[in-house]
Amino acid sequence: MIGGHPNTIYGREGRDAEIKNIQDSLQAAGAAGLPVVEYNFYADRLMEGYYEKIARGGAGHTAFDYAPVKDLPPKPAIGAHKADQLWNNLTYFLKAVMPVAEKAGVRMALHPNDPPIPISHGSAQIMATLADWKRLITIVDSPSNGITFDCGVTREMGEDPIEVCRYFGGLDRINHVHYRNVIVDEPYVKYAEVFLDEGQINMFSVMKELISFKYNRGLYPEHPRALDYDKEHPGGIRNQYPGGGGYTGESYNVGFTRAMMLAVLSK
């Protein structure tokens, strides 16, 4: 994950210097043999909507509800940004960095807006719908211009993760994968991030789809749930989400994901 480009996101003075730093970083990544660089393009992220929901065995789920926070005002340091403005800023960025990434042999993966709500503190969210993801990859036609396929966010939007995986996988534009499960009460605005084995996504089918087109880049079983050990030892992995866990939660995620992979490959 690379950051440090707020002026680029907001179209402010200083963005060219930020872009030059990212171009240099992409060249360094290619020289070091790092195949993928992930990034975000948030105007703002509505972290205030997250809360902990106690789950099985007293573990923590990370839940989200848009209703009580949807009208929060713009932050003075950020302001309010319209979608067209943000798309223009993203296009400027992509046209500057993608040729460098392609030459360096590096793929870039834009993470979708999570939460995928329409407005955050008065600013539009331009990676919050499937149509947005599809638009992204048309701006610069290159395998280096791809997405982070997050099956959890896909379901949060009310989309079918298998169909979405198949669409972008068929175009070779899945450059990174986030592997997690959710239970959605209302698409986009109310849901909970849950254990990998208890949500609305068939994680085995997602794995089968990835392996069917020979996906061979990063697979990140992210957003661990808060298990007892993690709550008792808060000095582990730093987690910014209410109900989020640490080492034990991540170990559970990795073990489950590895089992799904081996189960598919054994057939």
URJOCOR-V861513 format. One record per pair of residues at least 4 apart in sequence whose C-alpha atoms are under 8 Angstrom apart, sorted by the first residue. I is the first residue (numbers start at 1). J is the second residue. D is the distance in whole Angstrom. If there is no record, write none. Layout:
I_J_D + I_J_D
This chain:
1_37_6 + 1_38_4 + 1_39_5 + 2_22_8 + 2_37_7 + 2_38_6 + 2_39_5 + 3_39_6 + 3_40_7 + 4_18_7 + 5_9_7 + 5_15_7 + 5_18_6 + 5_19_7 + 6_10_6 + 6_15_8 + 7_11_6 + 7_12_5 + 7_13_7 + 7_14_6 + 7_15_5 + 7_18_7 + 8_12_6 + 8_14_8 + 8_15_4 + 8_16_8 + 8_18_7 + 8_19_7 + 8_89_7 + 8_90_8 + 8_93_7 + 9_41_6 + 9_42_7 + 9_43_7 + 9_86_7 + 9_89_6 + 9_90_7 + 10_43_7 + 10_81_8 + 10_86_7 + 10_89_7 + 11_15_7 + 11_86_8 + 11_89_6 + 14_18_7 + 15_19_6 + 16_20_6 + 17_21_6 + 18_22_6 + 19_23_6 + 19_93_7 + 19_96_7 + 19_97_7 + 20_24_6 + 21_25_6 + 22_26_6 + 22_97_7 + 23_27_6 + 23_97_6 + 23_100_6 + 23_101_7 + 24_28_6 + 25_29_6 + 26_30_6 + 26_37_8 + 26_100_7 + 26_101_6 + 26_104_7 + 26_106_7 + 27_31_6 + 27_100_7 + 27_101_7 + 27_104_5 + 28_32_6 + 29_33_6 + 29_34_5 + 29_35_7 + 29_37_8 + 29_104_8 + 29_106_7 + 30_34_6 + 30_35_7 + 30_101_8 + 30_104_5 + 30_105_6 + 30_106_6 + 31_104_7 + 34_106_7 + 35_105_7 + 35_106_5 + 35_107_6 + 35_217_8 + 36_106_6 + 36_107_5 + 36_108_6 + 36_109_7 + 36_175_7 + 36_176_7 + 36_217_8 + 36_218_8 + 37_106_7 + 37_107_6 + 37_108_5 + 37_109_6 + 38_108_6 + 38_109_5 + 38_110_6 + 38_111_7 + 38_148_7 + 38_176_8 + 39_108_7 + 39_109_6 + 39_110_5 + 39_111_6 + 40_110_6 + 40_111_5 + 40_112_7 + 40_113_8 + 41_90_8 + 41_110_7 + 41_111_8 + 41_127_8 + 42_113_7 + 42_125_7 + 42_126_8 + 43_78_8 + 43_81_7 + 43_86_8 + 43_120_8 + 43_123_6 + 43_124_7 + 43_125_7 + 44_78_8 + 44_120_6 + 44_121_7 + 44_123_7 + 44_125_8 + 45_113_8 + 45_114_8 + 45_115_8 + 45_120_6 + 46_69_8 + 46_115_7 + 46_120_5 + 46_121_7 + 48_69_7 + 49_64_5 + 49_65_5 + 49_66_6 + 49_68_7 + 49_69_6 + 50_62_7 + 50_63_6 + 50_64_4 + 50_65_7 + 50_241_7 + 50_242_7 + 51_62_6 + 51_63_5 + 51_64_6 + 51_241_8 + 51_242_5 + 51_243_7 + 52_60_6 + 52_61_6 + 52_62_5 + 52_63_6 + 52_242_5 + 52_243_5 + 53_60_6 + 53_61_5 + 53_62_6 + 53_63_6 + 53_192_8 + 53_243_7 + 54_58_6 + 54_59_6 + 54_60_5 + 54_61_6 + 54_243_8 + 55_59_5 + 55_60_6 + 55_61_6 + 58_227_8 + 58_228_8 + 59_225_7 + 59_226_5 + 59_227_5 + 59_228_7 + 59_243_8 + 60_225_6 + 60_226_5 + 60_227_7 + 60_242_8 + 60_243_4 + 60_244_6 + 60_245_8 + 61_192_6 + 61_193_6 + 61_194_5 + 61_195_8 + 61_225_6 + 61_226_7 + 61_242_8 + 61_243_5 + 61_244_7 + 62_192_6 + 62_193_5 + 62_194_7 + 62_225_8 + 62_241_7 + 62_242_6 + 62_243_5 + 62_244_6 + 63_190_8 + 63_191_6 + 63_192_4 + 63_193_6 + 63_242_8 + 63_243_8 + 64_115_8 + 64_189_7 + 64_190_5 + 64_191_6 + 64_192_6 + 65_69_8 + 65_189_6 + 65_190_5 + 65_191_7 + 66_70_5 + 66_117_7 + 66_189_5 + 66_190_6 + 67_189_7 + 70_119_7 + 70_120_7 + 70_121_8 + 71_121_7 + 71_122_8 + 72_120_8 + 72_121_5 + 72_122_7 + 73_121_5 + 73_122_6 + 74_78_7 + 74_79_5 + 74_80_6 + 74_120_8 + 74_121_4 + 74_122_5 + 74_123_7 + 75_79_6 + 75_80_8 + 75_121_7 + 79_122_8 + 79_123_8 + 80_121_7 + 80_122_5 + 80_123_5 + 80_124_8 + 81_85_7 + 81_86_7 + 81_122_7 + 81_123_5 + 81_124_6 + 82_86_6 + 82_123_6 + 82_124_5 + 83_87_6 + 83_123_8 + 83_124_5 + 83_125_7 + 83_126_6 + 84_88_6 + 85_89_6 + 86_90_6 + 86_124_8 + 86_126_7 + 87_91_6 + 87_126_7 + 88_92_6 + 89_93_6 + 90_94_6 + 91_95_6 + 91_139_7 + 92_96_6 + 93_97_6 + 94_98_6 + 94_139_8 + 94_140_7 + 94_145_8 + 95_99_7 + 95_140_7 + 96_100_8 + 97_101_6 + 98_102_6 + 98_140_7 + 98_142_8 + 98_144_6 + 98_145_7 + 99_103_6 + 100_104_6 + 101_105_6 + 101_106_5 + 101_107_6 + 101_108_7 + 101_144_6 + 102_106_6 + 102_107_7 + 102_142_8 + 102_143_8 + 102_144_6 + 106_144_6 + 107_143_7 + 107_144_4 + 107_145_7 + 107_146_7 + 107_175_6 + 108_144_5 + 108_145_6 + 108_146_6 + 108_147_7 + 108_175_7 + 109_144_8 + 109_145_7 + 109_146_5 + 109_147_4 + 109_148_5 + 109_174_8 + 109_175_5 + 109_176_6 + 110_146_7 + 110_147_5 + 110_148_6 + 111_127_8 + 111_147_6 + 111_148_5 + 111_149_8 + 111_150_8 + 112_116_8 + 112_127_5 + 112_128_6 + 112_133_8 + 112_147_8 + 112_148_7 + 112_150_8 + 112_153_7 + 113_117_8 + 113_125_7 + 113_126_7 + 113_127_5 + 113_128_5 + 114_128_7 + 114_153_7 + 115_128_8 + 115_153_8 + 115_188_7 + 115_189_8 + 116_125_7 + 116_127_7 + 116_128_4 + 116_129_7 + 116_153_7 + 116_156_7 + 116_157_7 + 116_188_5 + 116_189_7 + 117_125_7 + 117_128_6 + 117_188_5 + 117_189_6 + 118_124_6 + 118_125_6 + 118_128_7 + 119_123_5 + 119_124_5 + 119_125_6 + 120_124_7 + 120_125_7 + 126_132_6 + 127_132_5 + 127_133_6 + 128_132_7 + 128_133_8 + 128_157_8 + 129_133_7 + 129_157_7 + 130_134_6 + 130_154_8 + 130_157_8 + 130_159_8 + 131_135_6 + 132_136_6 + 133_137_7 + 133_147_7 + 134_138_7 + 135_139_7 + 136_140_8 + 136_145_8 + 136_146_8 + 137_141_6 + 137_142_8 + 137_145_6 + 137_146_6 + 137_147_8 + 137_173_8 + 140_145_7 + 141_145_7 + 142_146_8 + 143_172_7 + 143_173_6 + 144_173_8 + 144_175_8 + 145_173_7 + 146_173_4 + 146_174_6 + 146_175_6 + 147_173_6 + 147_174_5 + 147_175_6 + 147_176_7 + 148_174_6 + 148_175_6 + 148_176_5 + 148_177_5 + 148_178_7 + 149_154_8 + 149_165_7 + 149_174_6 + 149_175_8 + 149_176_6 + 149_177_5 + 149_178_6 + 150_154_6 + 150_177_6 + 150_178_4 + 150_179_6 + 150_180_7 + 151_155_6 + 151_161_5 + 151_177_8 + 151_178_7 + 151_179_6 + 151_180_6 + 151_181_7 + 151_201_8 + 151_206_8 + 152_156_6 + 152_161_8 + 152_178_8 + 152_179_7 + 152_180_5 + 152_181_5 + 152_182_6 + 152_193_8 + 152_201_8 + 153_157_6 + 154_158_7 + 154_159_5 + 154_160_7 + 154_161_6 + 154_164_8 + 155_159_5 + 155_160_6 + 155_161_6 + 155_182_7 + 155_184_7 + 155_187_8 + 155_200_8 + 155_201_7 + 156_182_7 + 156_183_8 + 156_184_6 + 156_187_5 + 156_188_5 + 156_189_8 + 156_191_7 + 157_187_5 + 157_188_5 + 158_184_8 + 158_187_5 + 158_188_7 + 159_164_7 + 160_164_6 + 161_165_6 + 161_201_7 + 161_206_7 + 162_166_6 + 162_205_7 + 162_206_6 + 162_209_7 + 163_167_6 + 164_168_6 + 165_169_6 + 165_174_8 + 165_206_8 + 165_209_7 + 165_210_7 + 166_170_6 + 166_209_7 + 167_171_7 + 168_172_6 + 168_173_5 + 168_174_6 + 169_173_6 + 169_174_6 + 169_210_8 + 169_213_7 + 169_215_8 + 170_213_7 + 175_217_7 + 175_218_8 + 176_217_6 + 176_218_5 + 176_219_6 + 177_217_8 + 177_218_6 + 177_219_5 + 177_220_6 + 178_219_6 + 178_220_5 + 178_221_6 + 178_222_6 + 179_219_7 + 179_220_6 + 179_221_5 + 179_222_6 + 179_257_8 + 180_193_8 + 180_194_8 + 180_195_8 + 180_196_6 + 180_203_8 + 180_221_6 + 180_222_6 + 180_223_7 + 181_193_6 + 181_194_6 + 181_195_6 + 181_196_5 + 181_197_8 + 181_198_8 + 181_199_5 + 181_200_7 + 181_201_6 + 181_203_8 + 182_191_7 + 182_192_6 + 182_193_4 + 182_194_5 + 182_195_8 + 182_196_8 + 182_199_5 + 182_200_6 + 182_201_7 + 183_191_6 + 183_192_5 + 183_193_7 + 183_194_7 + 183_199_5 + 183_200_6 + 184_190_6 + 184_191_4 + 184_192_6 + 184_200_8 + 185_190_5 + 185_191_5 + 186_190_5 + 186_191_7 + 187_191_7 + 193_223_8 + 194_198_7 + 194_199_6 + 194_225_7 + 195_199_7 + 195_224_8 + 195_225_7 + 196_203_7 + 196_253_7 + 196_256_7 + 197_203_8 + 202_206_7 + 203_207_6 + 203_260_8 + 204_208_6 + 204_260_6 + 204_264_8 + 205_209_6 + 206_210_6 + 207_211_6 + 207_260_7 + 207_261_6 + 207_264_7 + 208_212_6 + 208_261_8 + 208_264_6 + 209_213_7 + 210_214_7 + 210_215_5 + 211_215_6 + 211_264_8 + 211_265_8 + 221_250_8 + 221_253_6 + 221_254_6 + 221_257_7 + 222_250_7 + 222_253_7 + 223_244_6 + 223_245_7 + 223_250_8 + 224_244_6 + 224_245_5 + 224_246_6 + 224_249_5 + 224_250_5 + 224_252_8 + 224_253_7 + 225_243_6 + 225_244_5 + 225_245_5 + 225_246_8 + 225_249_5 + 225_250_8 + 226_230_6 + 226_231_6 + 226_243_6 + 226_244_5 + 226_245_3 + 226_246_7 + 226_249_6 + 227_231_6 + 227_245_6 + 227_246_8 + 227_248_7 + 227_249_6 + 228_232_6 + 229_233_6 + 229_248_7 + 230_234_6 + 230_236_7 + 230_245_6 + 230_246_5 + 230_247_7 + 230_248_6 + 230_249_7 + 231_245_7 + 234_238_8 + 234_246_8 + 236_246_6 + 236_247_6 + 237_245_8 + 237_246_5 + 237_247_6 + 238_246_7 + 239_244_6 + 239_245_6 + 239_246_7 + 240_244_7 + 245_249_5 + 245_250_7 + 246_250_6 + 247_251_6 + 248_252_6 + 249_253_6 + 250_254_6 + 251_255_6 + 252_256_6 + 253_257_6 + 254_258_6 + 255_259_6 + 256_260_6 + 257_261_6 + 258_262_6 + 259_263_6 + 260_264_6 + 261_265_6 + 262_266_6 + 263_267_7
